[in-house]
């Protein structure tokens, strides 16, 4: 639960670093990261769900390599183009830099 809260509030949070600092072995016998550590938190595309729920705070999302920003990770066009890069997020009440254009499928003119 603590990792969920920290991940939700800190965009730089690393659940593996946290587990290791708590003394938890995060490696398999081969030395790879154990997937059960990440499975213990509710996150999707690098975003942590609001603590106590599976709901994600609404925000605009994009990636460094994208030309568009989206209303959230649920946009079908975002999913088609997402290639596992770092997610960049912007609050709905803030401005997205002009480098990215609004997705015509999920961002309305009023939101842009």
C-alpha positions in Angstrom: 0.0 0.0 0.0 2.8 2.4 0.8 4.4 1.8 -2.6 1.0 2.6 -4.3 0.7 5.9 -2.5 4.3 6.9 -3.1 4.1 5.9 -6.8 0.9 7.9 -7.2 2.4 11.1 -5.7 6.0 10.9 -7.0 6.5 10.6 -10.8 10.1 9.4 -10.2 9.2 6.6 -7.8 10.8 3.3 -8.6 9.0 0.4 -6.9 12.1 -1.9 -7.2 14.3 0.6 -5.5 11.7 1.0 -2.8 11.4 -2.8 -2.2 15.2 -3.2 -2.1 15.5 -0.4 0.4 13.0 -2.3 2.5 15.2 -5.4 2.4 13.0 -7.3 -0.1 14.9 -9.5 -2.6 13.7 -8.2 -6.0 15.7 -10.6 -8.2 15.1 -14.1 -9.6 17.7 -16.8 -9.4 18.9 -15.7 -12.8 19.4 -12.1 -11.5 16.4 -10.6 -13.5 13.9 -8.3 -11.8 11.1 -10.3 -10.2 7.8 -9.4 -11.8 5.9 -10.0 -8.7 7.1 -6.7 -7.3 5.5 -4.7 -10.0 2.4 -6.9 -9.9 1.9 -5.7 -6.3 0.9 -2.2 -7.4 -1.8 -0.9 -9.6 -0.1 0.8 -12.5 -0.5 1.0 -16.2 1.9 2.5 -18.7 4.0 3.8 -15.9 1.2 5.6 -14.1 0.0 4.6 -10.7 -3.7 4.4 -9.9 -5.2 6.6 -7.2 -4.6 4.8 -3.8 -7.4 2.5 -2.9 -8.8 2.3 -6.4 -8.1 1.3 -10.0 -8.9 4.8 -11.1 -6.2 7.0 -12.7 -6.2 10.8 -12.3 -7.4 12.4 -15.6 -4.6 14.1 -17.5 -3.3 14.6 -20.9 -0.6 12.0 -22.0 2.0 11.8 -24.7 5.5 10.5 -25.3 8.7 12.2 -26.4 8.4 10.6 -29.8 4.7 11.3 -30.4 3.2 14.2 -32.4 -0.1 14.2 -30.5 -1.3 14.3 -26.9 -4.3 12.4 -25.7 -7.1 12.7 -23.0 -5.7 9.6 -21.3 -4.3 6.2 -21.9 -7.7 4.8 -22.8 -7.6 6.5 -26.2 -7.5 3.8 -28.9 -5.1 6.0 -31.0 -2.8 6.4 -28.1 -2.7 2.6 -27.6 -2.0 2.0 -31.3 1.0 4.3 -31.2 2.4 3.6 -27.8 5.7 1.8 -28.0 6.7 1.6 -24.3 8.4 5.0 -24.1 8.4 7.2 -21.0 5.0 8.8 -20.5 4.8 12.6 -20.3 1.7 13.9 -18.5 0.1 17.3 -18.2 -2.8 18.3 -15.9 -6.1 18.8 -17.7 -6.2 22.4 -16.4 -2.7 23.2 -17.6 -1.1 23.9 -21.0 0.5 21.2 -23.1 3.5 22.6 -25.0 2.7 23.5 -28.6 5.1 20.8 -29.8 2.2 18.3 -29.5 -1.1 18.6 -31.3 -4.4 17.5 -29.7 -5.6 14.0 -30.7 -8.7 14.5 -33.0 -10.3 11.4 -31.5 -10.2 12.1 -27.8 -9.4 15.8 -27.2 -12.2 18.2 -28.0 -11.6 21.7 -29.1 -12.8 23.0 -25.7 -10.2 20.9 -24.0 -7.4 22.0 -26.3 
